[in-house]
Amino acid sequence: IAKEERDKRVLMHKIYLVLMVCHGVIRNRWCNDYQLLVSLRRLVSPQIMSRLDQDNADVLDNVKSRRFLDGLQMILKMYSKRFRVKSKGLIRKNWNELSIKQDNVDNNITFNRFKRLVCNFTGSRDLGAQGFVALLRSIGLNCRLVFSLQPPDYTLVASFPAIESSTPPPEPKKESPPSSKDSLLERLRKANTNNSKANMLLKMRSNVAHDSPSKTNNQKNQKYTFPDSDYPVFWCEVWNKYNSKWVSIDPVVKGIIEQPPMRRKSSFEPPYTDPTNQATYVLAYDKLGGIKDVTRRYSQYFNARTVKKRIGFRSDEDQFWYTQLLRYSNSSLRRDNINKIDVFESKEFYNRDLSEGMPNSLNDFKNHPIYAIESQLRQNEIIYPKDDTSKCGTFRNKGRGSKKGEVIPVYKRSHVYLLRSAKAWYMRGRVLKIGVQPFKTRRKAGSIQLGDDDDEEDIVRLYAEFQTQLYIPPPIVDGQIPKNAYKNIDIYTPTMIPENGAIIETTGKYTMRMAERAAKYILEIDYAKAIIAFDFGSKGGGKNRKGNRMPTAREGGILIDKQFEEAMYLVLDCLVEEEETRQREDVELNSLRNWKYFLTKLRITERLN
């Protein structure tokens, strides 16, 4: 697919995440309704409550934990017998299925309808899990609503054929009860087996019956139905305070209670071949409005497969976006507060990362966040130091081909460094250390090798970050701004601002012309234009001797001495006010001119009449 289509899929993936996170926040808030909790609290018997409350029991903690799980099993059976699934819930759709409307779903679920459905123990599978969360919270348990988001996979770059909603998938044929017309035809067939005239009449009648308009209309009204997954989208987690672990419960789909294993696949994780359910994003909502990403608990190969499907794996900016999305979706009580349970959970996730081990497939090592293989590195990546300190094991290739059975060394991903040129590091506010040697060299894009003696300008030397140091610009002395040969200054990062310097940005209401006028003619101070980036491929740039287009410098403001910053902003505000006054006067003058022209035409018309 084209780049525009890929960017569109990434944007739709993010929009879906935002909407589904908000959907989980709303449903989690509904599960805390006081009236709903009071009505559900009456369903729990004292026998179940005695099993769940083991604080005063004089037994070991493992016995308390066992009794607590027995109580959860009892309340699960009670709820599963009452609840009836009568509609479908959320599913995962592919890119060619987004426009198809899902049938047999509960539309426009309001809060009052939500309470009515939960109290009547009917609805979709998702609503059944949400009602079970409300039931557990009504008896005072620390219960979280777990929501497995089902966004379309943005990493798929293939185009999919369009699906018409009027073409249903093949379904098993069901025998319909014989109608009165069919039974009559059957009796005539049995009575007139030897009569050719009767057989011909019987054949004509059967053709008319099969080609009736009712059957044709039924075929046209058939809709595309999505298959139901065998794994839930909503379930719940209950904190077992007797062993300090979360217990996962699915009350509707599977009807199971499980403490997710550490080295085996969880019963809540769907297979990668499931078309309508994937555990890519799994969020847990607590009763105080906190949100926690618990995908690590329900994904066996999180680092090898699952993390590559998430938006945070695309870039650091996308990871920051996803982190901020979860942070600001938390309530004010849980936004920046970390409790004891969060510490236990973070330790559990760390242990799960260690217990996952190396991938079983060679392809899963590519872009793995923990392990790396040298043959899968990019051209601008190296392993340093390449010794026993960076090596963490070996992998035997079990695939097909000439390299089958080959033992491949595996290195730590933390020892993989990204290489950049000296100019690229300077654009990031860093310069090379004295005496460092490049790790790799490559030719510039578009250059042609003519012989053994290569042109120095065509060779790019690549360095790692530990071969560089932070660039410290010369300070501003007596109000004099240090400039380069082009009478400006490079400020690509905030660390490149000289000491005692201040940037007057011209990307907002202030223009470069205003800033230069205020500094040069009004305040009469020294300044320099700040170059913040370069625009590549710009039409305004020139061309070098090889015909390639040169980048264009982007100006982001001017640099002045910090002692003149306040005076500079006062002058700029006055200039902005003057500019607004001048524009307003120009508009008024233009209006007066138009009125004068209109009156002149009226006078001429009056004279002619």
N, C-alpha and C positions, 0 to 999 in steps of 0.2 A: 504494500500500500504506500501511498505518497506520504511525505512528511507532514502535510497539513492534516491528513487523516490520523496519523499517529498522535500529533499534538491534540487533536480533537478527542481521541480516546483517553488520553491522559487527563484532559480537563473534565470529561464526563466521569471518569473514575474518581476524581477528587470531589466533584459535586455529589456523587452518590455517597461517598463517605460522610460528607457533611450532613446530608439529609438523613442518613440512617443513624448517625450518632445522635442527632436531635430526636429522631423517632424513639430511640432507646431511652433518652432522658425523659421524654414525656410519659412513656409507658411505665418507667420506673417510678415516676412521681405518682402516677395513678395507683400503683400498688401500695402506696403509703396512706391512702385515704382512711380516715378514722372510722367512718361509718361502715366501709367495706371490711375493715379489720374486725370490727365488733360483730358483724354478721357471720363472718367466717370462724371466729373464735369459738362459737357455740358448737361447731361440728367436732371438735377434738375432745375425745373422752378422757376422763381422769386416769385411766390405765395408760394411755399413750403419754400423758404429761408426766406420769411417774417414771416412765422409761427415759424421757428426754432430760429430766432434771435429776442429776446425780451428784449435786454439790454436797449434800449431807450424807452421802453413802460412805461407809467406812470400808472401802475396798481399794484395790490398786487402780491406777489410772487406766491401764489397759482393759480392766473389767468395766470401768465406767464408759470407756470408749465403745466397748462392745454393746453395752446396754443402750447407749445413745444411738448407735447404728440400728439396733433392733427397733427402737422407737421411730426412727425415720422410715424404716421398712413398713411398719404398721400404718403410719399416716400416708405413705405412698400407696399402699393397697386400697385404703379407704377412699382416697381421692381418685384413683384410676378407675374404680368401679362406678363412681358417680359421673365422671366427665364423659361427654359424648362429642366426638369430632364430627361436625356437620359442614365444614368449609375448609378451604385450603389457605395456607399461610404464605409467607415470603419464600421465594425461590431465587436461584441464580439463573440469569439469562445470558445468552451469548449476544454478540454484537448484532447479528441479524435477527434476533428475537425481541429486541427492546420495544419495537413498535407494536408487538402482538399483545393484546389484552388477555390477561389471565382470567379464566372463567371460574365460577364457583368460589368467589372470594367475598369477604365481608367489606363492603365499601362504606366510607364515611362513619368510622367508628368514633362516636363521641364519648365523653366521659360517662354520661348517664347510661348509654348503651353498653359500655364496657362493664360497668358495675352490674347491670342486669344480666349480661351474659355470664359473668363470673359467678354470680349468685345462683344462676340456673344451671351451672355446670355444662355449658354447651358453647360451641364456637370452633375456631380453628385450633390447630396444634400449637401455634404460637401463643394464642390467648390462654390455652390450657396451662402452659408453663408459667405464664404471668400470674394467673390465678393461684397457682400452687405457691409462687413466691409470696403473694399476699397472705396466703394461709399460714405459711411458716413464720412470717413476720408478725402475724396476729398473736402468736403464742410466745413471742419474745426471742426467737432465734435470730442470730446474725446471718442473714440470708442475702445473697446477691443474685441479681438477674443477669444471666449470661446470654449475650447476643452475638451470634456468628454472622457478621456482615457478609453479604453476597454480592460484591461489586463485579462487573465484567472485567475480565483480565486485560489490562492495558499492555501487557507484554506480547500479546498475540499480534503479529504484524501481517497476517494473511487475511485476504478478503474472503468473505463467506457468501454463499448464494442466498438470495432473498427467499423468504419463506412466506407463502400466502396463508392467511389465517383460515381460509376455506378448505384447505387440503389437510385433513387430519392424518396423523400417523397410523400405521396399520394396527388394528386392534383385533383381538380374538373374536370370532363370530359367535353370537349368542342365538340360540334357537328360540324363536318367537312362538307363542302359542298359536295353533292353527285357527284361522278365522272361519266364519260360516261358509264363505265362498270357497275357501280351500278345501274344507271338508266335503262340500258338495261335489267339487271336481274330483276328489279322491273316490267318492262313491260311484260317480259316473265312470271313472277309469276302471274300477273293479268290475262294474256290471257290464261294460261294453268292451271287453278286451278283444273280441273277435269281430266286432262291427267296424268296418273301415269308415263308413260315413259318420258314425258316432265319434270315432277317434279323431277325424279331421275337425269336427265341431269342438271337441274337447281341446285340441291344440290351439285353435283360434281363441277360445275363451281364456286359456292359460296365458297366451301372449298379451291379451288385453289387460289381464290382472297384473302381470309383471310390469307393464309399461304405464301404470296408473300415475297420474300427476302427483299424488301424495308422496310416492317414493322419490320422485325427482326433487320435490321441494325439501324432503328430509336430507337428501344428499347435499343440497346447496346450503342448508342451514347448519351443517356440521362445522365445528370449530376446532382449531388446533389446541390440543390439550397437552400440558406439560406433565411429565411423569413425576410422581411423588418420590422423594428421597427416603431412604431407610434410616436417615440420621436427622437429628433435630436441628433447628435453627435457633430456638430459644430453649434454655434449660436453666437450672439454678445451682448455686453453690452454697453450702452450709458450713460454717466454721465449727469444727470439732475442737473445742477448747481443752479437751482431755488429752489429745495428742498433738495439738497445734498444727492441724492440717485442714485443708478445704476438702469437703466431700461433694462430689458432683451427683446431681439427681436429675433424671429425665422422667417426668411423671406420665407422659402421653405417648410418645413415639416408641421408645424401647421399654419404658417402665423399669429402669435399673438404677441402682445406687453404686457408685464406683469412686474409689480414691485413685485418680489417674496414676498409672505405674510410671516408674522412672525410666526404665530401659525397654519397655514394650509399648505397643501402639494402644492408644486410648480407645475405648469403645465409642467415644463421641467424635472421633476423627473420621470423616468420610474418605473413601479412596480417591485417588487422583483422577479416576475415570468417571466419577459421579458427575453427570452433566448439570445438575440443579443444586448442588451443595458442595462448597469447598471451604475449608477452615483456614482462610487466609488472614482474616482479622477477627479475633474473638475478644470481645470487651465484656467486662464485668461491672455492673452498676450496684453500689451498695445503698443502704437505706438513707444515708446522709447526703446522697447525691454525688458521691465520688465515682470516678471512672478509672478503670485499670485495664491495661492491655494484657490479657492472659493467654495469648496465642501460644506462647512457649509451653504451657502446660498440656495443650491438646494437640500438639504437632510433634510427631516422633522425629522427623528429620527437618527441624525448623531451620537450622543454618544451611543445610544442604539444598533444600528445595523451597520451603515456604517463604523464606525471607526474600528470595529473588522475585517473588510475585507481588511484594508489597511496594507501596509508593516510596517509602523511605530508602529503598535500595537504589533508586534511580539517581539521586544526588544528595549532597548534604543539605541543600536548600529544601528539597522535598521532605527530608527527614525532620528538619526544623519545623516545616509547615505542619506535618502530622503531629509532632510533639505539642505544638502550640494549639492545634485543634483539640486534642484531648485535655490540655491544661485549662483552656478557657471554657470547655464544656463541663468541667467540674463545678460543683457548687462552691460558694464562698467558705463553707465549713471544711471542705476537703481539698481545696485547690493547692495549697502549699504545705499542708499538714501531713506529717508522716507518723503513723502510729506503730505499735508493736507488731501488729499483723502484717503491715507492709514490709517490715524488716524480715520476718519469717519468709514471706513470699519472695522477696528479692534473693534471699539465700537459696531458696528452692530453685528458682530459675537459673542461678549460677551453677548449681549442682547438675541441673538438667543439661546445660551447655557442655559440661565436662563429661557427662555420661553418654552424650550422643555419639561421641567418637568420630572416627573418620568415615566419609561416605563410602558406600559400596560400589559406586560407579565412577568411572574416570570423568565423565561429563559433569558430575556433581561437584568436582573440585574447582571448576571454573567459577571465579568470583566468589569463592567460599570465604566467609568472614573470618575464619580461624586458620584454615589450612590452604596451602598453595603448592602448585607444581610448576617447575621452571619452564616447561614447554608450553604452558598455558598463559604465561605472562605476556603483557603487551610490549610493544617495541620500546616504550619509554618507562619500563619498570625493570628493577633489578632486585636480587636478593643479597643483602649485606648484613653481617659478614656471612660468607658462604662456608660455614664450618659446622661443627657439632652443636654450637650454641643456637643456631637457627634451624637445625634439622630436628624434626620431632618423630620421625618414623619412616616407614616404607609402605608402598602400595603395589600389589601384584596385579597387573592388568589381566582381567579375565575376559576381555572382549575379543572380537574376531580380528583377524588381520595378521600382519607380520610381527606385530609387537605383543602378541598374546603370550602371557607368562612372564613378561618383562617386569623386573623389580624397579620401581620408580621411587626415588627419594621424595619425601614430603617435608615441606618447610613451613615455618610459622608465618602466617599472614602479617604479623606485626613486624617482621623483618623484610617486608617488601616495600621498597621506596619508589616514589614517583620521580622521574628525571625531567628536568626542564632546562632550557637554555639560560644563559646569563641574563639576557634581556627579559625573558619571561619571569625570572626570579626578581629582577628589578621592578617589573610591573606589579609585583606583590610586596614591594617594600623590603627586599633583601638583596644583598650583594655577596659576591664570592669571597671566601677567605683567601688569604695570601698563600700562594703555592699549591693550591688544589689542582688535581688533574681530572679531566672528564672521565666518566665511566663509559660513555658511549659517544659515538659520532655518527651523524647521518647527513645526507645531502638534503638541501632545500627542495621543496616541492616545485616541480617545473624545471629544475636545472638539468643539464645534459652533460654527461661525462665524456670528455673529448680525449683523455689520455691518462697517463699515470700521474701527471702533475695537475692536480685539481686546484681550481681557484679557491683561495681562502674564503671568499665571500659565499661560496656555495656549500661550505661545510658548517654544520651546526653542532656545537659541542654541548653535551648534556651533563648536568650535575644534579646531585641529590640535595635534599634540604639541609642535611647535617653538614654539607660543604659550604653552606652560606651562613651569613650573620645578618642581624637586623641593620638596616641602613639608617644611619644617624645623619641628618642633614646639617649643614653649617648653620650656626645660630644667627639671629638678626642682631646686629650691633649698630647702635646710634640711629635706629630707624631705617637702615639700609638693607634692602631685601636682596639676598643672594640669587642671582639669575644665571641661566645657562646661556649658551651661544645664541639662542633664538630670543633672548630677552624675556623669557618666561620661566616658570618653575614647575617641576614634575611633582604632583601630589596624587599618587594612585591609591594610597591608603592613608588613614589618619596618622600613622606613625611617621609619615614622611613630612609632616608639617614641622617647620623649624621651631626652635625654642623662641618664645615670646612672639609667635606668629598667630594670626587669626585669619580664617577664611571667610570672605564675604561671598556667599553663594548667589549666583545669578540665574538659578533655575526656577525661581518662583516669581514674585511680583517685581523683583529688581532685575534690570537688564544690564548687560555688559557695558552698554553705552552710558547708562546712569552711573555705574560704579566707577568707570574711568573718569567721567566728568567730575564726580565728587572728590576723588582722590587727587587728580591732577590739577584742576582749576580752582576748586573751592577750598579744600583743605591743604593742597600743595604738599602732599606727602609722597614718599616713594611707595611703589606698588609693583606687583608682577602678576601677569595672568597665570592662573592655575590650570595646568593640563591634567585632567582626571582620567582620561581614557583615550583610546583611538578607535575610530570607526573604520572597519575594514570593508572594502567593496563599495565605498561611497563614490558617487558620481563626481563629486567635487574634487577628489584627489587627483594628483598628477600621475605620471608613469615614469618608471625608471628606465635605464638604458636597455633592459631586456624586454620592455613592453608591458611589464606587470604593473597593475595599478597600485599606487602608493596609499598607505592609510592616511586618514585625515584626523588631526588632533581635535579632541573635544574639550572645550573650555567650560569649566564649572564655576568660575568666579575669579576673584582677585585675592592675592595675599598681601596683607598689610601688617604693620606693627600692632601688637595687641593693645597698646596704650591708646590708639586712635579708634578702637572698635566702636565704642559708644558714640563718639562724635560722628563716625561714618554712618551708623544706622540712623541717627537723627537727620543728617543731611539727605540720606536716601529717602527717608519718609517725607521730607519736604519736597524733594524732586518728584516723588510719586504723586503727592497731592497736587503739585503744579501741573503734572502731566494729565491728571484726571480733570483739573480745572480747564486746561487748554482743550482737551477733547470735548468737554461739555460745552465750552464756548463755540467750538467749531460746529457742533451739532445745532446749537441755537442760531448761529449765523447762517448755516445752510437752510434751516427752517425759514428764517426771515427772507432769505433770497427766493425760496420757493413761493412764499406768500407774495412777495413783490412781483414775481413773474406772473402769478395767478391774477393779481389785481390789475396789472398792466393789460393782460389779455381781456379782462372784463371791461376796462375802460375803452379799449379799442373796439370791442364788440358793441358797446353802448353808442359810441360815436357813429359807427357804421349803420346802426339801426335808426 
